[in-house]
Amino acid sequence: MLFNSFVFLCFFVVFFAIYWSMPRKALYWQNAVLLLASYVFYGWWDWRYLSLISLASLTSFLGALGIEDKPSYKKPILFIVLLVHLGMLAYFKYAGFFVSSLMLALNSIGFKMDVVYLQIALPVGISFFTFQSLSYAIDVYRRNLTASRSWIEYFSFVSFFPQLVAGPIERAGNLLPQIQQQRYFNFENAGKGLQLILWGLIKKMMVADVCAPVVDSIFSNSETASLTELWWGIFLFGVQIYCDFSAYSEMAMGLALLLGFQLMKNFNYPYFATNIQAFWKRWHISLTTWFKDYIFLPLGGSRVGKNRLLLNIVIVFLISGLWHGANFTFLAWGFYHAILYGVYIIWLAKWQIRVPTLFGWFFTFFCVLVGWVFFRAADIWQAGTYIEGLFSPQRGFSMHYVDVKLLMSLALLVFFEWLHRHHSFGLDLGSAVSQPIRWSLYLLLLTLWLVYANFDEQAFIYFDF
């Protein structure tokens, strides 16, 4: 069920009315309605996969109780929780990749066999809800959190539908207490929530979905595209993936505010970063902090020697690449960013090399764009060909993929994001702008969205992860 669909609008209106019609002190029933709605939302795609989110929730719920009540057995209990969650990910997301890769490797050394490609449907959002459920059990194991005793509250936390299938990856320490407390409708928060939803719809349907066909066309014809077209294609993909993903996160935050919840911020204007470390502090914040807390720091973090630190960085970024998908392109993308990040924090930051802000921004943006080639390419061969073309003047300088609607959408995005780069999101006008002007602007943007948005109900990119 897509946020940018009429079906979701109908679903949310009905749920919203029932949710807030619950008696003020009927927290149990409000959470029960929230849980039911979340399962309807997720099961709309394929009801059979509700068993997976139920299994992840039940395993971590019982596991956390066992860890807390039976501390002498907490290590084997945590191992079982890890095994279940990572086992689900391994089967549904990576089984086909590893089986085919193994067979290709055996063929390369003389063991002749037909390569089998397993076709296993990837459950939407499995990487998100398994990480969210897994972090809860680990936090209870570390005694950073007290285990929940209410299965309805905990299952509602794991399946909370605004952020269920594409994040942000919430921590139990933030979201679970909000589920456990009585909630009241707040008009100020609801107004901010509607602003977030409007800005998310604009970024998704007026920018990302308008960039998508151009990006698809250029990548499909990358062998014959000109030099300028190749750069235009990867620039537009950088815009597309940012607007597509951040739009989902902002709409999730907006929907949550309408229901009385505060979700963590997942993007903080990452393309305005002036170095690669700052970029990763601003991009997909919920995932990068997850990797930092549960992988990087347990490996020793930065409290180790230079060589070990570089190894830790490579491990984290390779896992991050693999988290995004079972393809060598994602591993290459992760390794590429590991090198950039490692070079920066081990040498450049240590030497305190100062560069002009404009140059730092341009170089960071340039490096990130080149990395997106690996992320978008169908395979390593296409990625290599595309990157080679980016630096081949003989490709020429023709351009056939520019139109007024696209340029207008890009100008709208850059104007609001740059103007409000110190605010929480692009349409956060604050109290400095008078109410009549704010409402006039909202009405204008809503009109532009109705006129120029792509209403084809295209899925979000991160549904595939």
C-alpha positions as CSV (number, residue, x, y, z in Angstrom):
1,M,0.0,0.0,0.0
2,L,1.7,3.2,-1.3
3,F,1.5,6.5,0.6
4,N,1.0,8.1,-2.8
5,S,-2.1,6.1,-3.6
6,F,-5.8,6.6,-3.4
7,V,-6.1,3.2,-1.5
8,F,-3.8,4.5,1.2
9,L,-5.7,7.7,1.5
10,C,-9.0,5.8,2.1
11,F,-7.3,3.4,4.5
12,F,-5.7,6.2,6.6
13,V,-8.9,8.3,6.8
14,V,-10.9,5.4,8.1
15,F,-8.2,4.3,10.5
16,F,-7.6,7.9,11.7
17,A,-11.3,8.3,12.5
18,I,-11.4,5.0,14.5
19,Y,-8.1,5.6,16.2
20,W,-9.0,8.9,17.6
21,S,-12.6,7.9,18.5
22,M,-11.2,5.5,21.1
23,P,-12.0,6.7,24.7
24,R,-9.2,8.9,26.1
25,K,-8.2,6.3,28.7
26,A,-8.6,3.2,26.5
27,L,-4.9,3.0,25.6
28,Y,-5.1,-0.8,25.2
29,W,-7.7,-0.6,22.5
30,Q,-6.0,2.3,20.8
31,N,-2.9,0.2,20.5
32,A,-4.9,-2.8,19.4
33,V,-6.5,-0.7,16.6
34,L,-3.0,0.5,15.7
35,L,-1.6,-3.0,15.5
36,L,-4.6,-4.2,13.4
37,A,-4.2,-1.3,11.0
38,S,-0.4,-2.0,10.7
39,Y,-1.0,-5.6,9.9
40,V,-3.7,-4.7,7.3
41,F,-1.3,-2.2,5.8
42,Y,1.5,-4.8,5.5
43,G,-0.7,-7.7,4.5
44,W,-2.2,-5.6,1.7
45,W,0.8,-6.6,-0.4
46,D,0.7,-10.3,0.5
47,W,-1.0,-11.5,3.6
48,R,1.2,-14.6,3.8
49,Y,4.3,-12.5,4.8
50,L,2.5,-11.4,7.9
51,S,3.9,-14.6,9.4
52,L,7.5,-13.2,9.0
53,I,6.8,-9.9,10.8
54,S,4.9,-11.9,13.5
55,L,7.8,-14.3,13.8
56,A,10.4,-11.5,14.1
57,S,8.2,-9.8,16.7
58,L,7.4,-12.9,18.8
59,T,11.1,-14.0,18.8
60,S,12.5,-10.7,20.0
61,F,9.6,-10.2,22.5
62,L,10.0,-13.6,24.1
63,G,13.8,-13.4,23.8
64,A,14.0,-10.1,25.6
65,L,11.8,-11.5,28.4
66,G,14.1,-14.5,28.6
67,I,17.2,-12.3,28.7
68,E,15.8,-10.2,31.5
69,D,14.2,-13.0,33.5
70,K,16.9,-15.6,33.0
71,P,20.2,-13.6,32.9
72,S,22.3,-16.8,33.2
73,Y,21.0,-17.9,29.8
74,K,21.0,-14.5,28.1
75,K,23.8,-15.3,25.7
76,P,22.2,-18.4,24.2
77,I,18.8,-16.7,24.1
78,L,20.3,-13.7,22.3
79,F,22.0,-16.2,19.9
80,I,18.6,-17.7,19.1
81,V,17.1,-14.3,18.4
82,L,20.0,-13.4,16.1
83,L,19.8,-16.7,14.3
84,V,16.0,-16.3,13.6
85,H,16.3,-12.7,12.4
86,L,19.5,-13.1,10.4
87,G,18.2,-16.5,9.1
88,M,15.1,-14.8,7.6
89,L,17.3,-12.2,6.0
90,A,19.7,-14.8,4.7
91,Y,17.0,-16.9,3.1
92,F,14.7,-14.3,1.6
93,K,17.4,-11.7,0.6
94,Y,20.6,-13.6,0.0
95,A,20.0,-17.3,-0.7
96,G,19.7,-16.9,-4.5
97,F,22.8,-14.6,-4.6
98,F,25.0,-17.0,-2.7
99,V,23.9,-20.1,-4.4
100,S,24.4,-18.7,-7.9
101,S,27.7,-17.1,-6.9
102,L,29.0,-20.4,-5.5
103,M,28.1,-22.2,-8.6
104,L,29.8,-19.6,-10.8
105,A,32.9,-19.9,-8.7
106,L,32.9,-23.7,-8.9
107,N,32.5,-23.5,-12.7
108,S,35.5,-21.1,-12.9
109,I,37.8,-23.7,-11.3
110,G,36.7,-26.6,-13.5
111,F,33.6,-28.0,-11.8
112,K,31.1,-27.9,-14.6
113,M,27.4,-27.5,-13.6
114,D,24.4,-25.6,-14.6
115,V,24.0,-22.4,-12.6
116,V,20.8,-22.3,-10.7
117,Y,19.2,-18.9,-9.9
118,L,16.8,-19.1,-7.0
119,Q,13.8,-16.9,-7.5
120,I,12.6,-16.0,-4.0
121,A,10.2,-13.1,-3.5
122,L,11.6,-10.4,-1.3
123,P,9.2,-9.4,1.5
124,V,8.8,-5.7,1.5
125,G,10.5,-4.0,4.4
126,I,12.2,-7.1,5.8
127,S,15.5,-5.4,6.2
128,F,13.9,-2.6,8.2
129,F,11.6,-4.5,10.6
130,T,14.2,-7.2,11.3
131,F,16.8,-4.6,12.2
132,Q,14.3,-2.7,14.4
133,S,13.3,-5.9,16.2
134,L,16.9,-7.1,16.5
135,S,18.1,-3.9,18.1
136,Y,15.4,-4.2,20.8
137,A,16.7,-7.6,21.9
138,I,20.3,-6.3,21.9
139,D,19.4,-3.3,23.9
140,V,17.7,-5.5,26.5
141,Y,20.8,-7.7,26.5
142,R,23.0,-4.7,27.2
143,R,20.7,-3.5,29.9
144,N,20.0,-0.3,28.1
145,L,16.3,-1.1,28.0
146,T,13.7,-2.9,30.1
147,A,11.8,-5.7,28.3
148,S,8.2,-4.9,27.4
149,R,5.6,-7.1,29.1
150,S,2.8,-6.3,26.7
151,W,2.8,-8.1,23.4
152,I,0.3,-5.7,21.9
153,E,2.5,-2.7,22.6
154,Y,5.7,-4.5,21.4
155,F,4.1,-5.9,18.2
156,S,2.7,-2.4,17.5
157,F,6.3,-1.0,17.8
158,V,7.7,-3.5,15.3
159,S,4.8,-3.1,12.8
160,F,4.1,0.6,13.2
161,F,2.9,1.2,9.7
162,P,4.0,4.8,8.9
163,Q,7.7,3.7,9.0
164,L,7.3,-0.1,8.6
165,V,8.5,-0.8,5.1
166,A,11.2,2.0,4.4
167,G,12.1,3.5,7.7
168,P,13.3,5.3,9.6
169,I,14.6,2.3,11.5
170,E,13.2,3.3,14.9
171,R,14.8,2.3,18.3
172,A,12.6,0.9,21.0
173,G,14.0,3.4,23.4
174,N,12.3,6.2,21.4
175,L,9.1,4.7,19.9
176,L,8.1,2.0,22.4
177,P,7.6,4.5,25.4
178,Q,5.4,6.6,23.1
179,I,3.2,3.5,22.4
180,Q,3.1,2.8,26.2
181,Q,1.8,6.3,27.0
182,Q,-1.6,7.9,26.6
183,R,-1.7,10.0,23.4
184,Y,-3.8,13.1,22.7
185,F,-4.5,14.8,19.5
186,N,-2.3,17.9,19.1
187,F,-3.3,20.5,16.4
188,E,0.1,22.0,16.2
189,N,1.8,18.7,15.7
190,A,-0.9,17.7,13.2
191,G,-0.3,20.9,11.2
192,K,3.4,20.1,11.1
193,G,2.6,16.6,10.1
194,L,0.5,17.8,7.1
195,Q,3.4,20.1,6.0
196,L,5.7,17.1,6.1
197,I,3.3,15.0,4.1
198,L,2.8,17.7,1.5
199,W,6.6,18.2,1.1
200,G,7.1,14.4,0.9
201,L,4.4,14.1,-1.8
202,I,6.0,17.0,-3.8
203,K,9.5,15.4,-3.5
204,K,8.2,12.0,-4.5
205,M,5.7,12.7,-7.2
206,M,7.0,16.0,-8.7
207,V,10.7,15.3,-8.5
208,A,11.7,11.7,-8.0
209,D,9.0,10.2,-10.2
210,V,9.7,12.8,-12.9
211,C,13.4,12.0,-12.8
212,A,12.8,8.3,-12.9
213,P,12.0,7.8,-16.7
214,V,14.9,9.9,-17.7
215,V,17.3,8.0,-15.5
216,D,15.9,4.7,-16.8
217,S,16.4,5.7,-20.4
218,I,19.9,7.0,-19.9
219,F,21.0,3.8,-18.0
220,S,19.3,1.6,-20.6
221,N,21.3,3.3,-23.4
222,S,24.5,4.0,-21.4
223,E,26.7,2.4,-24.0
224,T,25.7,5.0,-26.7
225,A,24.9,8.0,-24.5
226,S,27.0,11.1,-24.7
227,L,29.3,12.3,-21.9
228,T,26.9,15.1,-20.9
229,E,23.9,12.7,-20.9
230,L,25.8,10.2,-18.7
231,W,26.5,13.0,-16.2
232,W,22.9,14.2,-16.4
233,G,21.7,10.7,-15.8
234,I,23.7,10.1,-12.7
235,F,22.9,13.6,-11.4
236,L,19.2,12.9,-11.8
237,F,19.5,9.5,-10.1
238,G,21.2,11.2,-7.2
239,V,18.2,13.6,-7.0
240,Q,15.8,10.7,-7.6
241,I,17.0,8.4,-4.8
242,Y,17.3,11.3,-2.3
243,C,13.9,12.7,-3.0
244,D,12.3,9.2,-3.2
245,F,13.8,8.0,0.1
246,S,13.6,11.2,2.1
247,A,10.0,11.7,0.9
248,Y,9.0,8.4,2.4
249,S,10.8,9.2,5.7
250,E,9.2,12.7,5.8
251,M,5.7,11.3,5.1
252,A,6.2,8.7,7.7
253,M,7.2,11.4,10.2
254,G,4.1,13.4,9.2
255,L,1.7,10.5,9.5
256,A,3.2,9.6,12.9
257,L,2.6,13.2,14.1
258,L,-1.0,12.9,13.1
259,L,-1.2,9.8,15.3
260,G,0.6,11.4,18.3
261,F,4.1,10.0,17.7
262,Q,7.5,11.6,17.1
263,L,9.8,9.6,14.8
264,M,13.5,10.3,14.4
265,K,14.8,12.4,11.6
266,N,16.3,10.3,8.8
267,F,17.8,12.9,6.4
268,N,19.4,16.2,7.2
269,Y,20.1,17.8,3.8
270,P,22.9,15.3,2.9
271,Y,23.8,16.9,-0.4
272,F,24.9,20.1,1.4
273,A,27.6,18.2,3.2
274,T,31.2,19.5,2.7
275,N,33.0,16.2,3.4
276,I,32.2,12.5,3.2
277,Q,32.0,12.0,6.9
278,A,29.4,14.8,7.2
279,F,27.5,13.2,4.3
280,W,27.1,9.9,6.2
281,K,26.0,11.8,9.3
282,R,23.2,13.3,7.2
283,W,22.1,10.4,4.9
284,H,19.8,7.6,6.2
285,I,20.6,8.5,9.7
286,S,18.7,5.7,11.3
287,L,20.7,3.1,9.4
288,T,24.1,4.7,9.8
289,T,23.6,5.1,13.6
290,W,22.3,1.5,13.7
291,F,25.6,0.2,12.1
292,K,27.6,2.5,14.4
293,D,26.0,1.2,17.6
294,Y,25.7,-2.5,16.8
295,I,28.6,-3.2,14.5
296,F,31.2,-0.5,14.4
297,L,31.5,0.2,18.2
298,P,31.5,-3.5,19.1
299,L,34.4,-4.0,16.7
300,G,36.4,-1.4,18.6
301,G,35.1,1.7,16.9
302,S,37.8,4.4,16.5
303,R,39.7,3.4,19.7
304,V,42.0,1.1,17.7
305,G,45.1,1.5,15.5
306,K,45.0,3.0,12.1
307,N,45.0,-0.4,10.2
308,R,42.3,-1.9,12.4
309,L,40.2,1.3,12.1
310,L,40.3,1.1,8.3
311,L,39.3,-2.6,8.5
312,N,36.4,-1.7,10.8
313,I,35.3,0.9,8.3
314,V,35.5,-1.5,5.4
315,I,33.5,-4.2,7.3
316,V,30.7,-1.8,8.2
317,F,30.4,-0.4,4.7
318,L,30.5,-3.8,3.1
319,I,27.7,-4.9,5.4
320,S,25.9,-1.7,4.5
321,G,26.2,-2.5,0.8
322,L,25.0,-6.1,1.4
323,W,22.1,-4.8,3.5
324,H,20.9,-2.9,0.4
325,G,20.8,-5.9,-1.8
326,A,22.3,-9.2,-2.9
327,N,24.4,-7.9,-5.8
328,F,28.1,-7.3,-6.4
329,T,27.2,-3.7,-7.3
330,F,26.1,-3.0,-3.8
331,L,29.3,-4.5,-2.4
332,A,31.3,-2.3,-4.8
333,W,29.3,0.7,-3.7
334,G,30.0,-0.1,0.0
335,F,33.7,-0.6,-0.6
336,Y,34.0,2.6,-2.6
337,H,32.5,4.6,0.3
338,A,34.6,2.7,2.8
339,I,37.7,4.0,0.9
340,L,36.4,7.5,0.8
341,Y,35.4,7.5,4.4
342,G,38.6,5.8,5.6
343,V,40.9,8.2,3.7
344,Y,39.0,11.2,5.1
345,I,38.9,10.3,8.8
346,I,42.3,8.6,9.0
347,W,44.4,11.0,7.1
348,L,42.6,14.2,5.9
349,A,40.7,14.9,9.1
350,K,43.8,14.0,11.2
351,W,46.0,16.4,9.3
352,Q,43.3,19.0,9.6
353,I,43.6,20.0,6.0
354,R,41.3,23.0,5.4
355,V,39.7,23.4,2.0
356,P,37.3,26.1,0.8
357,T,33.7,25.3,1.7
358,L,32.5,25.4,-1.9
359,F,35.3,23.1,-3.1
360,G,34.6,20.7,-0.2
361,W,30.9,20.6,-1.1
362,F,31.6,20.2,-4.9
363,F,34.1,17.4,-4.4
364,T,31.9,15.5,-1.9
365,F,28.9,15.8,-4.2
366,F,31.0,14.6,-7.1
367,C,32.3,11.6,-5.2
368,V,28.8,10.6,-4.1
369,L,27.4,10.9,-7.6
370,V,30.1,8.6,-9.0
371,G,29.3,6.1,-6.3
372,W,25.6,6.1,-7.2
373,V,26.6,4.5,-10.5
374,F,27.3,1.2,-8.7
375,F,24.1,1.6,-6.8
376,R,21.9,2.1,-9.9
377,A,23.7,-0.2,-12.4
378,A,22.3,-3.6,-13.2
379,D,25.7,-5.3,-12.8
380,I,29.4,-4.6,-12.3
381,W,30.0,-4.6,-16.1
382,Q,27.4,-1.9,-16.7
383,A,28.8,0.1,-13.7
384,G,32.3,-0.1,-15.2
385,T,31.2,0.9,-18.6
386,Y,29.1,3.8,-17.3
387,I,32.0,5.2,-15.1
388,E,34.4,4.9,-18.0
389,G,31.9,6.9,-20.1
390,L,31.8,9.6,-17.5
391,F,35.5,10.4,-18.1
392,S,35.5,9.9,-21.9
393,P,35.4,13.2,-23.8
394,Q,35.1,11.3,-27.1
395,R,31.5,10.4,-26.1
396,G,30.5,14.0,-27.1
397,F,28.4,16.6,-25.5
398,S,24.9,16.2,-26.9
399,M,21.8,16.4,-24.7
400,H,18.3,14.9,-25.4
401,Y,16.8,14.5,-21.9
402,V,15.9,18.0,-20.7
403,D,12.4,19.4,-20.5
404,V,10.8,22.4,-18.8
405,K,8.8,20.3,-16.3
406,L,11.9,18.5,-15.1
407,L,13.9,21.8,-14.7
408,M,11.0,23.4,-12.8
409,S,10.8,20.5,-10.4
410,L,14.6,20.6,-9.8
411,A,14.5,24.4,-9.2
412,L,11.6,24.0,-6.8
413,L,13.5,21.4,-4.8
414,V,16.8,23.3,-4.6
415,F,15.0,26.6,-3.7
416,F,13.2,25.2,-0.7
417,E,15.9,22.9,0.5
418,W,18.6,25.5,0.4
419,L,16.4,28.3,1.8
420,H,15.4,26.1,4.8
421,R,18.6,24.1,5.1
422,H,18.8,25.1,8.8
423,H,15.3,24.0,9.5
424,S,14.0,20.5,10.1
425,F,12.7,20.0,6.6
426,G,12.3,21.8,3.3
427,L,8.8,23.2,3.9
428,D,9.4,24.1,7.5
429,L,8.7,27.8,7.2
430,G,8.7,28.5,11.0
431,S,7.0,31.4,12.7
432,A,9.0,34.0,10.8
433,V,6.6,33.9,8.0
434,S,3.1,35.2,8.7
435,Q,0.2,32.8,8.7
436,P,-1.6,34.3,5.6
437,I,1.6,34.0,3.5
438,R,2.3,30.4,4.8
439,W,-1.2,29.3,3.9
440,S,-1.0,31.0,0.5
441,L,2.3,29.2,-0.2
442,Y,0.8,25.9,0.9
443,L,-2.1,26.4,-1.4
444,L,0.2,27.3,-4.3
445,L,2.4,24.2,-3.8
446,L,-0.7,22.0,-3.5
447,T,-2.0,23.4,-6.8
448,L,1.4,22.8,-8.5
449,W,1.4,19.3,-7.1
450,L,-2.1,18.6,-8.5
451,V,-1.2,20.0,-11.9
452,Y,2.4,18.6,-12.4
453,A,2.7,15.6,-10.2
454,N,3.1,12.1,-11.6
455,F,0.0,10.1,-10.4
456,D,1.1,6.7,-11.8
457,E,1.6,5.4,-8.2
458,Q,5.2,4.4,-8.6
459,A,6.6,2.4,-5.7
460,F,9.4,3.8,-3.5
461,I,12.9,2.7,-4.4
462,Y,13.7,1.4,-0.9
463,F,10.8,-1.0,-1.0
464,D,13.3,-3.3,-2.8
465,F,15.6,-3.3,0.2
